[in-house]
Amino acid sequence: MAILLAMMSTVSIAAGEFFAAGVAKRTKANEVTSMMFVAGVVLTGIVAVFWPGDPTRRDLLFGGLAGASNGVVILLLYVAYSRGSLRSAAPVAAVVMSGVPIAWDVLISGSSPSGTAWAGILLGVAAIALSSYAPGESGIRSEGIAMITGFNLLVQAGASWTVARLPGSDRYGRAMTTNELDVDDVARAAERLAGVAHITPELTSRTLDERTSASVRLKAECFQRTGSFKFRGAYNAVASLPESIRRSGVVTFSSGNHGQAIALAAKLHGIPAVIVMPHDAPSAKREAAIGYGAEIVGYDRYLQSREAIGDTLAADRGLTLIPPFDSWDVMAGQGTLARELFASEPADAIVACVGGGGLISGCATIAKAHGDVRVIGVEPEASDDVQRSLAEGRRVTLDTPPVTIADGQQTTSCGDKTFAVIRELVDEVALVTDAEIVAAMRFAFERLNIVLEPSGASALAGVMSGRLDLEGQRVGVTLSGGNVDLARFAALTAE
């Protein structure tokens, strides 16, 4: 696609030059300007193919499209000048035509205009600089063409820069989902979960307090129904569906914990459930979901899209898709964990594991309602999409599923909805190694007498890593789950 786009841009510019040559005297400045455009657009196409990361590649692709549009602008202005017409209207034409690639770039493609902006600035300045040294010749002044070319590009760059800063857009000009989650949503979720979900215990450890110089409370969701916090969001989402829709059944995709939770929630409501689960999901999680009566549809997490499979099943069978995290109802249910934590005692900070962002979104909503509470997420260093998203101000997607022992956090990106909450309420996201996660699992087993799965121990690993400044603070930490089979737990903790 990038190469084709670059070729189209090159052809359009070259055609403009050859056509204009028939009605105007070619000058050295005109030829240099043309060559500059050809080289710039071809380079755009080449870089677009090999540059890592989808967002950057997309930016460069549409930068190439902008180059093609500019080729048309050059052609029109070149011909107009050579015929001695539209001299006064040329700058206006440049402004109008500059809007073509911008409109495509932002309104149609939803792409970032940043690549267009930078390309426009660099090429525009170069063209204007060139015009300062171009000699005047009869028929058409070469510096006039170069000046209009530069002016065209600078206008385009300015438009891109402005669009990227419109209210409701991220720094790349893309519309962002707004945060629609509030404490009332969590309160309603708590009402639905009352008498159904467990109020899980809060554990403490003098050793941990001494090690962190903080007062730490550990919310043990390994004692929640289905063995993880996921039951809270899953049950709330199913219970929130109108009966006429709910009775047809639900479908979800999950590495295990959300799948188990949906399976049990569906069973409690007497409806069918289908779980799209990777082939390499822990056997304990797969067997538990089957035990709750769910149908399992397997897939290869490295080659297939679980979202696409889920959408297809929902459409073919008339099921309602309940995503594992990117749902306001799911997030509200997860927020009940923090609601219980703050109902027990105040906290200065809350540390939660981050995968797709459902848990930390719900917890952050409650935490920030209690004042200036720090909200800290923890994710495996191989799965740093949320940390990068927070730093860049946009939702970052990893190219491939991350390789980490924390299977519940092997997401390639957070959700549109969860990121809306994260960028507004989460203060920071820390990274931990797999070795640090194992150390936390071992600590929980030896000191707290509980079994945690890798993802369930990641927040504790963040606290134990020493990279979080928690000294003198009251800290709530999520122990998000304990669904790990005995053989894997033994193998991991024995290393």
C-alpha positions, 0 to 999 in steps of 0.5 A: 500500500505504501509503495503504491501510494508513493508511486502514485504521488511520484507519477502525479508530480512528474505528470505535473512537471511534464505537462507544465513544461509544454506551456512554460519555460523550465527553470532550475528552481522548478526542477529542484522543487519537483525533485524534492517532492519526488524524493520526499514522497518516495521516502515516505513510502519506503519508511511507511513499509519498514517503520515499526508500529501501526500508528506511525506507519499509518501517519506516514502513509497518509503523509504520502497521500498528502504528497500526492495531493500536493502534486496536483496543487503544483500542477494546477498552480504551475499551469495557471502561472505559466499562462499568466492567469490566476496569479492573485488567486494562487495563494487562495488555491493553495490554501483550499487544496491543502484541505484535501489531504487534511480532510482525508487524513483526519475525517475519513481515515481517522489517522494522525496528521502528525506525519503530514504536519512534520513533512509539511514543515520540513518540505515547506521551509526547504521550498521557501528557502530555495526560492530565495536563491532562484533566479527570475526568468521570463515566462514564469518566475521560478521563485514564485512556484517555489514560494507557492509550493512552500506556502501550500505545505506550511498551510497544510502543516498548520492545519494538521497542527491545529486539528491535533489540538481540537477539544475532544481530540488526542494529540494526533487529532483523533476523537477520544472516547470520554469517561462515562463511568462514575461512582453511582455506576459502581454503587448500582453494581454493588447493589446487584452484587450484594449477596452474590459476590463475596466481600473479600478479606484484606490481608496485612503483613508486618514484613511487607510494611517494614520492607516498603515503609508503608501500611499495606492492605492486600485485597485478596480477590483470590477468595472471590467467586471463580477465584478472581475479581473478574466475577464482579464485572462479569456478573454486573454486566450480565445482570444489567442486560434487559431480560429480553436480550439476556435470555438469548445468551452471552459470549466473551473472549478471555484468557481464562478468568473473565471467561470463568466469571461469565460462565458462572454469571450466565449459569446463575441467570440460567442462560447459555454462555460461549467463551472464546479462549486461547489454546494455551490458556491454563487448563485449570481456567478452561476446566472451570469454565466448562464446569460452569456449563460454558461452551469453549471455542479455542483459538491461537492468540498469536495468529487469530483475532479473538475479537473477530471470533467473538463478533462472528459468534455473537452475530451468528448465534444472536448472543450478546458480547460482553468484553473482558474489560472495555465495558462500562458495566464491567468496569463498574463491577470491578470498582466494587473492589475499591468501594469495599477497600475504602469502606474499611479504611482510608488510603493514600494510594491504591496499586492495581494490576493492569491488563485491559484496564477494567480493574484499574478504571473501576478502582480509580473511579472510587479512589479519586472520589475519596480525595487526592489518592494516588492510583498506580497501575502495574503491568509486566514489562513485556506488556507495557502498552498502558504505560506507553499509552499514558505517556503518549496520550493515545492508546498504544497497541503492541504489534504482537501479544506479549510473552509473559508468565502473567497470562491475564495481562497478555493484552496488546492494548487497553480499551477505548473506554478504559483508556478514557478513564485511565488517562483522566484518573490514573497517576502512573503505571509501573513495570515489573519483570516476570522474576519479580512476579514470581518473587511476589507469588512466593512471598504470598505463599510463604508469608500470607499462606495464599496462592496467587496466579502470576497476574494476581501477584503483579500489583504486589510485585510492583509494591515489593520492587521498590520502584514505587514511592510509598513511604509513610503511606496507607496503601491498598493493593489488589491481589487480583486472582489465584487461578493457577494449577498446582503443577505450574505454580510449583514449577514457577516458584521453584525456579 
